[in-house]
Amino acid sequence: QVQLVESGGGLVQAGGSLRLSCAASGRTFSSYAGGWFRQAPGKEREFVAAISGLGGNTYYADSVKGRFTISRDNAKNTVYLQMNTLKPEDTAVYYCAADFRSWAIVESKSDYEYWGQGTQVTVSS
């Protein structure tokens, strides 16, 4: 059984920064496609960023490009999301996801096998 546990969410003022972490445990191996999604109240869960199994490729939603950075430490089975210059519209529950069948970039939420429980990010204006 694979578990993904997010941490690092919280309340921050606009323009501030947060770093989210997603630690995988259980029946895992180090290289897997990782991603972050978010869901604001009343909205669909949307793609934020994805990273390939070895970390060589990354992909971002246009709304976060240039402000967010996804990275990984495969020795720790952990994927990170560094969020800078946060805006009130970034407020959402952030979810990490993992697909152990792929090493490539995975953008579609329907293609991910496992999900974390979510961590709240609130950006005040």
Sine and cosine of phi, psi and omega as CSV:
sin_phi,cos_phi,sin_psi,cos_psi,sin_omega,cos_omega
0.00,0.00,0.79,-0.61,-0.01,-1.00
-0.99,-0.12,0.69,-0.73,0.10,-0.99
-0.83,-0.56,0.65,-0.76,0.10,-1.00
-0.89,-0.45,0.79,-0.61,-0.03,-1.00
-0.83,-0.56,0.89,-0.46,0.02,-1.00
-1.00,0.00,0.45,-0.89,0.13,-0.99
-0.46,-0.89,0.26,-0.97,0.09,-1.00
0.96,-0.27,-0.08,1.00,0.03,-1.00
-0.95,0.32,0.14,-0.99,0.02,-1.00
0.29,-0.96,-0.25,-0.97,0.00,-1.00
-0.96,-0.26,0.75,-0.66,-0.02,-1.00
-0.58,-0.81,0.48,-0.88,0.06,-1.00
-0.98,0.19,0.42,-0.91,0.06,-1.00
-0.82,0.58,0.68,-0.73,-0.06,-1.00
1.00,-0.05,-0.20,0.98,-0.02,-1.00
-0.99,0.12,-0.09,-1.00,-0.06,-1.00
-0.73,-0.68,0.47,-0.88,0.15,-0.99
-0.59,-0.81,0.45,-0.89,0.13,-0.99
-0.83,-0.56,0.85,-0.53,0.06,-1.00
-1.00,-0.08,0.58,-0.82,0.07,-1.00
-0.84,-0.55,0.52,-0.85,0.04,-1.00
-0.70,-0.71,0.96,-0.29,-0.04,-1.00
-0.99,-0.17,0.78,-0.63,0.02,-1.00
-0.99,-0.17,0.64,-0.77,0.05,-1.00
-0.60,-0.80,0.25,-0.97,-0.01,-1.00
0.97,-0.22,-0.60,-0.80,-0.03,-1.00
-0.99,0.17,0.99,0.12,-0.10,-0.99
-0.81,-0.58,0.30,-0.95,0.29,-0.96
-0.74,-0.67,0.30,-0.95,-0.31,-0.95
-0.94,0.35,-0.54,0.84,-0.10,-0.99
-0.98,-0.20,0.91,-0.42,0.03,-1.00
-0.47,-0.88,0.42,-0.91,0.05,-1.00
-0.94,0.33,0.74,-0.67,-0.02,-1.00
-0.83,-0.55,0.47,-0.88,0.00,-1.00
-0.44,-0.90,0.31,-0.95,0.11,-0.99
-0.83,-0.56,0.66,-0.75,0.08,-1.00
-0.77,-0.64,0.24,-0.97,0.08,-1.00
-0.59,-0.81,0.42,-0.91,0.01,-1.00
-0.63,-0.77,0.89,-0.45,0.07,-1.00
-1.00,0.01,0.38,-0.93,-0.01,-1.00
-0.82,0.57,0.77,-0.64,0.04,-1.00
0.98,0.22,0.10,1.00,-0.02,-1.00
-0.87,-0.50,0.28,-0.96,0.07,-1.00
-0.96,0.29,0.43,-0.90,0.13,-0.99
-0.93,0.36,0.77,-0.64,-0.08,-1.00
-0.85,-0.53,0.45,-0.89,0.02,-1.00
-0.94,0.35,0.66,-0.76,0.07,-1.00
-0.90,-0.43,-0.82,0.57,-0.08,-1.00
-0.35,-0.94,0.41,-0.91,0.04,-1.00
-0.61,-0.79,0.44,-0.90,0.01,-1.00
-0.65,-0.76,0.61,-0.79,0.00,-1.00
-0.97,0.24,0.17,-0.99,-0.15,-0.99
-0.86,0.51,-0.58,0.81,0.00,-1.00
-0.98,-0.19,0.02,1.00,0.08,-1.00
1.00,0.09,0.07,1.00,-0.05,-1.00
-0.98,0.22,-0.35,0.94,-0.02,-1.00
-0.82,-0.58,0.67,-0.74,0.05,-1.00
-0.72,-0.69,0.35,-0.94,-0.03,-1.00
-0.49,-0.87,0.65,-0.76,-0.11,-0.99
-0.75,-0.66,0.48,-0.88,0.20,-0.98
-0.93,0.37,0.53,-0.85,-0.03,-1.00
-0.85,0.53,-0.55,0.84,-0.08,-1.00
-0.92,0.38,-0.32,0.95,-0.04,-1.00
-0.87,-0.48,-0.08,1.00,-0.06,-1.00
-0.86,0.50,0.74,-0.67,-0.01,-1.00
1.00,0.02,-0.22,0.97,0.01,-1.00
-0.91,-0.41,-0.56,0.83,-0.03,-1.00
-0.95,-0.31,0.52,-0.85,0.06,-1.00
-0.71,-0.70,0.82,-0.58,0.08,-1.00
-0.99,-0.14,0.64,-0.76,0.01,-1.00
-0.50,-0.87,0.08,-1.00,-0.03,-1.00
-0.48,-0.88,0.41,-0.91,0.14,-0.99
-0.79,-0.61,0.99,-0.16,-0.10,-1.00
-0.93,0.37,-0.42,0.91,0.06,-1.00
-0.91,0.41,-0.43,0.90,0.00,-1.00
-0.96,-0.28,0.07,1.00,-0.07,-1.00
0.76,0.64,0.70,0.71,-0.09,-1.00
-0.76,-0.65,0.69,-0.73,0.10,-1.00
-0.90,-0.43,0.64,-0.76,-0.07,-1.00
-0.89,-0.46,0.40,-0.92,0.17,-0.99
-0.71,-0.70,0.96,-0.28,0.08,-1.00
-1.00,0.06,0.85,-0.53,-0.06,-1.00
-0.89,-0.45,0.90,-0.43,0.01,-1.00
-0.91,-0.41,0.28,-0.96,0.03,-1.00
0.73,0.68,0.79,0.61,-0.06,-1.00
-0.92,0.40,0.55,-0.83,-0.01,-1.00
-0.86,-0.51,0.40,-0.92,0.04,-1.00
-0.82,0.57,-0.54,0.84,0.00,-1.00
-0.95,0.31,-0.10,1.00,0.12,-0.99
-0.99,0.12,-0.11,0.99,0.01,-1.00
-0.88,0.48,0.82,-0.57,-0.05,-1.00
-0.04,-1.00,0.15,-0.99,0.25,-0.97
-1.00,0.03,0.79,-0.61,-0.02,-1.00
-0.98,-0.21,0.74,-0.68,-0.03,-1.00
-0.87,-0.50,0.68,-0.74,0.17,-0.99
-0.99,-0.15,0.38,-0.92,-0.04,-1.00
-0.60,-0.80,0.44,-0.90,0.00,-1.00
-0.64,-0.77,0.61,-0.79,0.08,-1.00
-0.80,-0.60,0.96,-0.27,-0.07,-1.00
-0.99,0.15,-0.02,1.00,0.02,-1.00
-1.00,-0.01,-0.17,0.99,-0.12,-0.99
-0.72,-0.69,0.54,-0.84,0.13,-0.99
-0.96,-0.28,-0.08,1.00,-0.10,-1.00
-1.00,-0.01,0.01,-1.00,0.10,-1.00
-0.93,0.37,0.74,-0.67,0.06,-1.00
-0.85,-0.53,0.89,-0.46,-0.06,-1.00
-0.98,-0.19,-0.55,0.84,-0.10,-1.00
-0.99,0.16,0.74,-0.67,-0.02,-1.00
-0.91,0.41,-0.42,0.91,0.00,-1.00
-0.95,0.30,-0.25,0.97,-0.02,-1.00
-1.00,-0.03,-0.10,0.99,-0.01,-1.00
-1.00,0.03,0.63,-0.78,-0.04,-1.00
-0.99,0.10,-0.67,0.74,-0.15,-0.99
-0.79,-0.61,0.51,-0.86,-0.03,-1.00
-0.73,-0.68,0.54,-0.84,0.15,-0.99
-0.99,0.15,0.02,-1.00,-0.08,-1.00
-1.00,0.10,-0.24,0.97,0.02,-1.00
0.99,-0.14,0.53,-0.85,0.07,-1.00
-0.69,-0.73,0.71,-0.71,-0.08,-1.00
-0.99,0.17,0.75,-0.67,0.14,-0.99
-0.86,-0.51,0.84,-0.54,0.01,-1.00
-0.83,-0.56,0.83,-0.56,0.00,-1.00
-0.92,-0.39,0.88,-0.47,-0.01,-1.00
-1.00,-0.04,0.51,-0.86,-0.03,-1.00
-1.00,-0.01,0.00,0.00,0.00,0.00
